Structures are given as C-alpha cells and as structure tokens.
Amino acid sequence: MQRFPARPLTVLATIGVLALTGCGTERAAPGEAAAAGTGSRTIRAQKVMQLTQVHAETGMTLLEGPTFDGNGDLLVVDVTAPGGAPKVMRVDVGRKTSRTVHTDNRGAYTSAQFSPYDGRLYLSDFAHGEIVSLDPDGGDPRTFFSGEVDGARMNPDDIAFDRRGNLYISDSRGLSESEARGRVVRIDREGGKATVLAEDLAAPNGISFDADHRGLWFSELTENRISYLRLDGEGEVTSRHTAIRVDGGIAQTDSIAVDADGNLYQGLHGRAAMAVYDRHGERLATVELPPRAEGLESATNVAITPGGTKAYMTVSGPAGGYLYTFDALAEGTRQSNGG
C-alpha cells in the first residue's frame, strides 16, 4: 500500500478503497502469460497520449469513465485528482490535446455517462455516495441522487443508462470491509426512486447493458466473475446467473463495455490489459500494451467509437494516466462506454 500525505479522513479512506478497486498496486512481470483463454488472440494497443501524472496530494492518478460526447470528443475522469486539478477532461484524440471540463474540492468520480433522457453528463461520486450531473460543457452541477438506498448509503462505482434514461449503478458497498454487501441499484430518470435489483455481491464494479438491452452484465471484483441480470420490459429482474469466470491471476475484474455484436471488454485491475469475451462466454482476445510500456498497472475502462471500431482504453499506474487505442472486434454503439 502506498503512503499518502495527511488528508481528511474521508478522503484518505476513499483513496485506500480506490487503490483496491481501480489502481493496481501489484505489477505483472514482463512477458507474463495472458490472464486466461490460451486459445484467444492478442490485440496490441498503441499509445495515444499521456493525460495525467501522479498527484503529490493523493499519491496516485487513476483514469476512468471514458465516454464520447455528441461532437465525438472523449471525456475522461481522474478519480484521485485533488481539488483544483482536472477531475473531468475533454480529449481531442486527433490533436492529442485535453482541457478541463470540471473540477471541485469534494468529489471522487469513478465513472461518467451521458443520459439519453436529458443529455447531461452523469458522474458517480464514490466517496460521498452520490450521483451528480453536469451540462455537456461541464457547468450547472446538480446532485441527481444522494442519501440511503434501503437503509444504506451507496459506494457507486460504474453506471449505465437504459434507453429511457433510467440509471443502473454498481454499488461497491462492503469492499473496504471485505464483505459481500454490494448491490446493483436502479434509479429512475427523475432521481426520485431507487430500487435494489441484486444484493450480497462481492464488490460489483463494471456494469453494462448487452447489445439488445435485454439484460445487464456486471463484474464482481473480489470474485473475478461476470454475472448476467435478465430484465423485463419494466427493468425488473427475471433471472440472474454467473456467466463468466475470469482467470485473472493477480488481476481482478474492473469495468465492462459491450460492442454492437455483444462482445464484452473486461478491464483488469492489477494488470494493464483487457479480456474480450463473446456473449456466450468464449474468450476471444486479450488486449495488451506494447512490451516497452512500463509503470502502467491497470487498464480500468474502455470506450468504443459509436459507429466505428476505434477503441480508447484508460490505463494508469506509477508512470501516470494514459490513453491507449486498439481496434475493437465490432463497432461501438451509444452505450459502448465502460461506465
């Protein structure tokens, strides 16, 4: 565990938990074998740009939540950025430039998604158990949801929207205590009603709809498994089962994205790579960094260009926070963003 400068206790606690959920503290040895699936092929990602350096105030940087806006720009969050530093950035991947969209002195934002209902950008604040929203340019911050759900405050990690704008959240409650108390929570698009769809989960992290919006994939970080929730037309659960067991070695399951063919892109905490599966659970590929890439320990998340196959992966570690790109196996859709 890294040592950090003195900070308020709530922030320190959050940083400690986030070191477990998204920023790998263990490093894969050079040339280490693929995480699983000996028959799968290797896709080699290429560096686009460095976005952040390790922050002296928090002792780390952690890029997450890549998502495309309506203009084709990529937005990314830095979970452990201190107040005043960019917490949400807009990236022009063609020009390899970035600019600040939002910062504040409070939030630890672990994901970002645009709502199909109101077009605003929604962020999950892991530290305070809240969902906040911004206008597309980063202004007009609002608290969309705060407070308890069934008597317990959330630790919201990743988010996904259904077609009507209702919000689905992986709640990593219980992670810091190593207890399976996590949940999948749905919040209606007005922010007035929260419903627990699944509970007693082992640190749920990634969450994404399948290609047909008939169900939700979600990963459990401390069990290295991906489960599937079948939903009815009203968003209620009709069934749930373990779908994929990820043989990750020292790595653990992080965020999930889904392409137009229904393939799953599973981020890995503790290893700068992604595992790709089809919807039947067959391992198709492993996305790897070039052998020369050093100081990068986790590939947390990915966004695939809507209507194209160019994918952008957030990678972080002691060397800083980077964007890498690779060719996805199928086109991206509006929801091909990893929470």
C-alpha positions as CSV (number, residue, x, y, z in Angstrom):
1,M,0.0,0.0,0.0
2,Q,1.3,3.4,-0.9
3,R,1.8,6.1,1.7
4,F,-0.1,9.3,1.3
5,P,0.2,12.8,2.7
6,A,-2.1,13.8,5.5
7,R,-5.6,14.3,4.2
8,P,-9.1,14.5,5.7
9,L,-10.1,11.0,6.9
10,T,-12.9,10.6,4.5
11,V,-10.7,11.3,1.5
12,L,-7.9,9.0,2.8
13,A,-10.4,6.2,3.3
14,T,-11.7,6.7,-0.3
15,I,-8.2,6.7,-1.7
16,G,-7.4,3.5,0.1
17,V,-10.5,1.8,-1.3
18,L,-9.9,3.1,-4.8
19,A,-6.4,1.7,-4.7
20,L,-8.2,-1.7,-4.4
21,T,-10.9,-1.1,-6.9
22,G,-9.1,0.6,-9.8
23,C,-5.4,1.4,-9.4
24,G,-3.3,-1.7,-9.3
25,T,-0.6,-1.9,-6.6
26,E,0.9,-5.1,-7.9
27,R,2.7,-5.3,-11.1
28,A,2.7,-8.2,-13.7
29,A,6.1,-9.4,-14.6
30,P,7.4,-8.7,-18.1
31,G,6.3,-11.4,-20.5
32,E,3.7,-12.8,-18.1
33,A,1.1,-15.1,-19.8
34,A,-2.3,-13.9,-20.8
35,A,-4.8,-13.7,-18.0
36,A,-6.9,-16.6,-19.4
37,G,-8.0,-18.3,-22.6
38,T,-4.9,-19.9,-24.1
39,G,-6.7,-20.1,-27.5
40,S,-7.5,-16.4,-27.7
41,R,-5.5,-14.0,-29.8
42,T,-3.6,-10.9,-28.7
43,I,-4.6,-7.4,-29.8
44,R,-1.8,-4.9,-29.3
45,A,-2.9,-1.5,-28.1
46,Q,-0.9,1.6,-29.1
47,K,-0.3,4.8,-27.0
48,V,-2.3,7.8,-27.9
49,M,-1.1,10.3,-25.2
50,Q,-0.4,10.8,-21.5
51,L,-3.2,12.7,-19.8
52,T,-2.1,12.9,-16.1
53,Q,0.8,12.5,-13.8
54,V,0.8,11.1,-10.2
55,H,-0.6,13.8,-7.9
56,A,1.6,14.7,-4.9
57,E,-1.6,15.3,-2.8
58,T,-3.1,11.8,-3.3
59,G,0.0,9.7,-4.3
60,M,-1.7,8.4,-7.5
61,T,-3.6,9.1,-10.6
62,L,-6.4,6.9,-11.9
63,L,-8.2,7.5,-15.2
64,E,-11.7,6.1,-15.6
65,G,-15.1,6.6,-17.2
66,P,-14.2,7.2,-20.9
67,T,-17.3,8.3,-22.8
68,F,-18.0,10.1,-26.1
69,D,-20.0,13.3,-26.3
70,G,-22.2,14.4,-29.2
71,N,-19.3,16.0,-31.0
72,G,-17.1,12.9,-30.9
73,D,-14.8,14.2,-28.2
74,L,-13.8,11.8,-25.5
75,L,-14.4,12.7,-21.8
76,V,-12.4,11.0,-19.1
77,V,-12.4,11.3,-15.3
78,D,-9.4,11.2,-12.9
79,V,-10.7,9.6,-9.8
80,T,-8.0,10.7,-7.4
81,A,-7.4,14.2,-8.7
82,P,-7.2,16.7,-5.8
83,G,-9.3,19.8,-5.7
84,G,-8.3,22.3,-8.4
85,A,-6.9,19.6,-10.7
86,P,-9.0,18.4,-13.7
87,K,-11.5,15.8,-12.4
88,V,-13.3,15.6,-15.8
89,M,-11.3,16.2,-19.0
90,R,-12.4,16.5,-22.7
91,V,-9.9,14.9,-25.0
92,D,-9.4,15.6,-28.7
93,V,-7.8,12.3,-29.7
94,G,-6.9,13.6,-33.2
95,R,-4.9,16.6,-31.9
96,K,-3.8,14.8,-28.8
97,T,-4.9,17.6,-26.6
98,S,-7.1,17.8,-23.5
99,R,-8.8,20.5,-21.4
100,T,-10.6,20.7,-18.1
101,V,-14.3,20.2,-18.1
102,H,-14.9,20.2,-14.3
103,T,-13.1,20.3,-11.0
104,D,-14.2,20.8,-7.4
105,N,-12.9,20.2,-3.9
106,R,-15.1,17.3,-3.0
107,G,-15.9,14.5,-5.4
108,A,-14.1,11.3,-6.2
109,Y,-15.7,10.5,-9.6
110,T,-15.3,6.9,-10.8
111,S,-17.5,6.9,-13.9
112,A,-19.1,9.2,-16.5
113,Q,-22.1,8.7,-18.9
114,F,-24.3,10.9,-20.9
115,S,-28.1,10.4,-20.3
116,P,-30.3,9.6,-23.3
117,Y,-33.1,11.4,-21.5
118,D,-31.7,14.9,-20.8
119,G,-28.3,14.8,-22.5
120,R,-26.5,15.7,-19.3
121,L,-23.2,14.1,-18.1
122,Y,-23.7,12.0,-15.1
123,L,-20.8,11.2,-12.6
124,S,-20.7,8.7,-9.7
125,D,-19.1,10.1,-6.6
126,F,-17.7,7.0,-4.8
127,A,-16.6,9.0,-1.7
128,H,-19.9,10.6,-0.9
129,G,-22.4,8.0,-2.3
130,E,-23.9,10.5,-4.7
131,I,-24.7,10.8,-8.4
132,V,-24.2,14.3,-9.8
133,S,-24.8,15.7,-13.2
134,L,-23.3,18.5,-15.4
135,D,-24.4,20.1,-18.6
136,P,-22.4,18.9,-21.6
137,D,-19.8,21.7,-21.2
138,G,-19.2,21.0,-17.5
139,G,-21.4,23.7,-16.0
140,D,-24.5,23.7,-13.9
141,P,-23.6,21.0,-11.4
142,R,-26.6,19.3,-9.8
143,T,-27.0,16.5,-7.3
144,F,-29.1,13.9,-9.0
145,F,-29.3,11.4,-6.1
146,S,-28.0,11.4,-2.6
147,G,-28.8,9.5,0.6
148,E,-29.5,5.9,1.5
149,V,-30.9,3.1,-0.6
150,D,-32.8,0.6,1.6
151,G,-31.2,1.9,4.7
152,A,-27.5,2.1,3.4
153,R,-25.6,4.7,1.6
154,M,-24.0,3.6,-1.7
155,N,-20.4,3.5,-2.9
156,P,-21.4,4.0,-6.6
157,D,-18.7,2.8,-8.9
158,D,-19.9,2.4,-12.6
159,I,-23.1,3.5,-14.2
160,A,-25.2,2.6,-17.3
161,F,-28.4,4.0,-18.8
162,D,-31.3,2.2,-20.3
163,R,-32.9,3.6,-23.4
164,R,-35.5,5.6,-21.4
165,G,-32.8,7.2,-19.2
166,N,-33.1,5.2,-16.0
167,L,-29.8,4.8,-14.3
168,Y,-28.2,1.5,-13.2
169,I,-25.4,1.5,-10.7
170,S,-22.8,-1.0,-9.5
171,D,-22.7,-0.3,-5.7
172,S,-19.4,-1.5,-4.2
173,R,-20.7,-1.3,-0.7
174,G,-18.7,-3.6,1.7
175,L,-15.5,-3.6,-0.3
176,S,-13.4,-1.9,2.4
177,E,-14.6,-4.4,4.9
178,S,-14.1,-7.4,2.5
179,E,-17.7,-8.3,2.9
180,A,-20.2,-9.2,0.1
181,R,-22.6,-6.4,0.7
182,G,-22.5,-4.9,-2.8
183,R,-25.6,-4.2,-4.9
184,V,-26.9,-3.4,-8.3
185,V,-29.2,-0.4,-7.9
186,R,-31.7,1.2,-10.4
187,I,-32.6,4.9,-10.1
188,D,-35.5,6.2,-12.2
189,R,-34.6,9.0,-14.6
190,E,-36.1,11.7,-12.4
191,G,-33.9,10.7,-9.4
192,G,-36.9,10.1,-7.1
193,K,-36.9,6.3,-6.8
194,A,-34.1,3.9,-6.0
195,T,-34.6,0.1,-6.3
196,V,-32.1,-2.7,-5.4
197,L,-32.0,-5.2,-8.2
198,A,-29.4,-7.5,-6.8
199,E,-27.6,-7.7,-3.4
200,D,-25.0,-9.6,-1.4
201,L,-22.5,-9.1,-4.2
202,A,-18.7,-9.2,-3.9
203,A,-17.6,-5.6,-4.8
204,P,-19.5,-5.1,-8.0
205,N,-17.6,-2.8,-10.4
206,G,-18.3,-2.9,-14.1
207,I,-21.8,-2.7,-15.4
208,S,-23.2,-2.5,-19.0
209,F,-26.3,-3.4,-20.9
210,D,-26.0,-6.2,-23.5
211,A,-26.3,-5.2,-27.2
212,D,-30.1,-5.7,-27.2
213,H,-30.7,-4.0,-23.8
214,R,-32.4,-7.2,-22.6
215,G,-30.1,-7.6,-19.6
216,L,-27.1,-6.3,-17.6
217,W,-23.6,-7.6,-17.4
218,F,-21.8,-6.8,-14.1
219,S,-18.5,-7.8,-12.7
220,E,-17.6,-8.6,-9.1
221,L,-14.0,-7.5,-8.4
222,T,-13.2,-9.7,-5.4
223,E,-14.7,-12.9,-7.0
224,N,-13.3,-12.3,-10.6
225,R,-16.7,-13.2,-12.1
226,I,-19.1,-11.6,-14.5
227,S,-22.8,-12.1,-13.9
228,Y,-25.9,-11.5,-16.0
229,L,-29.2,-10.0,-15.0
230,R,-32.1,-10.7,-17.3
231,L,-34.6,-7.8,-17.3
232,D,-38.2,-7.5,-18.4
233,G,-39.7,-4.5,-20.2
234,E,-40.1,-2.6,-17.0
235,G,-36.5,-3.1,-15.9
236,E,-37.3,-5.7,-13.3
237,V,-35.1,-8.7,-12.8
238,T,-36.4,-12.0,-14.2
239,S,-33.2,-14.1,-13.6
240,R,-29.6,-13.9,-12.6
241,H,-26.6,-16.2,-13.1
242,T,-22.9,-16.3,-13.1
243,A,-21.9,-16.0,-16.8
244,I,-18.1,-15.9,-17.0
245,R,-15.3,-16.8,-14.5
246,V,-12.2,-14.7,-15.3
247,D,-8.9,-16.4,-14.6
248,G,-7.0,-13.3,-13.9
249,G,-4.1,-14.4,-11.7
250,I,-3.1,-11.3,-9.7
251,A,-5.6,-9.2,-11.8
252,Q,-9.2,-8.5,-10.9
253,T,-12.3,-7.6,-12.9
254,D,-12.9,-3.9,-13.3
255,S,-15.2,-2.1,-15.8
256,I,-17.1,-3.6,-18.7
257,A,-18.0,-2.3,-22.2
258,V,-20.1,-4.1,-24.9
259,D,-19.9,-3.6,-28.7
260,A,-22.6,-3.9,-31.3
261,D,-22.1,-7.7,-31.7
262,G,-22.5,-8.2,-27.9
263,N,-18.8,-8.8,-27.2
264,L,-17.7,-7.9,-23.6
265,Y,-14.5,-5.9,-23.0
266,Q,-13.5,-6.6,-19.4
267,G,-11.0,-4.2,-17.8
268,L,-8.4,-5.6,-15.4
269,H,-7.2,-4.1,-12.2
270,G,-3.6,-5.2,-11.4
271,R,-2.7,-5.7,-15.0
272,A,-2.6,-3.3,-17.9
273,A,-4.7,-5.5,-20.2
274,M,-8.3,-6.3,-21.1
275,A,-10.0,-9.6,-21.7
276,V,-12.6,-9.9,-24.5
277,Y,-15.4,-12.4,-24.5
278,D,-18.4,-13.1,-26.7
279,R,-21.9,-13.2,-25.2
280,H,-21.6,-17.0,-24.7
281,G,-18.5,-16.6,-22.5
282,E,-15.9,-17.7,-25.0
283,R,-12.6,-15.9,-24.6
284,L,-11.9,-14.2,-27.9
285,A,-8.8,-12.0,-27.3
286,T,-6.6,-10.2,-24.8
287,V,-5.8,-6.5,-25.4
288,E,-2.2,-5.9,-24.3
289,L,0.1,-2.9,-24.2
290,P,3.4,-2.9,-26.1
291,P,6.2,-4.7,-24.2
292,R,8.1,-1.5,-23.8
293,A,5.3,0.2,-21.8
294,E,6.4,0.4,-18.1
295,G,4.9,1.7,-14.9
296,L,1.3,1.0,-16.0
297,E,-0.6,-1.4,-13.9
298,S,-4.3,-1.3,-14.6
299,A,-6.5,-1.0,-17.7
300,T,-9.6,0.1,-16.0
301,N,-12.0,1.0,-18.8
302,V,-12.7,1.5,-22.5
303,A,-14.9,3.4,-24.9
304,I,-15.6,2.3,-28.5
305,T,-16.3,5.0,-31.1
306,P,-20.1,4.9,-31.9
307,G,-20.4,3.6,-35.5
308,G,-16.6,2.7,-35.7
309,T,-14.2,0.2,-34.2
310,K,-11.6,2.5,-32.8
311,A,-11.4,1.8,-29.0
312,Y,-9.8,4.0,-26.4
313,M,-8.6,2.4,-23.1
314,T,-7.7,4.2,-19.9
315,V,-4.5,2.9,-18.4
316,S,-2.9,4.1,-15.1
317,G,0.0,3.4,-12.8
318,P,3.1,5.0,-11.3
319,A,4.1,6.3,-14.7
320,G,0.8,8.3,-14.8
321,G,-2.5,8.1,-16.6
322,Y,-2.6,7.3,-20.3
323,L,-4.9,6.7,-23.2
324,Y,-4.2,3.7,-25.5
325,T,-6.1,2.7,-28.6
326,F,-6.9,-0.5,-30.4
327,D,-9.3,-1.9,-33.0
328,A,-12.3,-3.4,-31.4
329,L,-13.9,-6.6,-32.7
330,A,-17.1,-4.8,-33.8
331,E,-18.5,-1.3,-33.9
332,G,-19.3,0.7,-30.9
333,T,-22.8,1.9,-30.1
334,R,-24.1,4.8,-28.0
335,Q,-23.7,2.6,-24.8
336,S,-20.3,1.1,-25.7
337,N,-18.7,3.0,-22.9
338,G,-17.5,1.2,-19.8
339,G,-19.4,3.1,-17.1
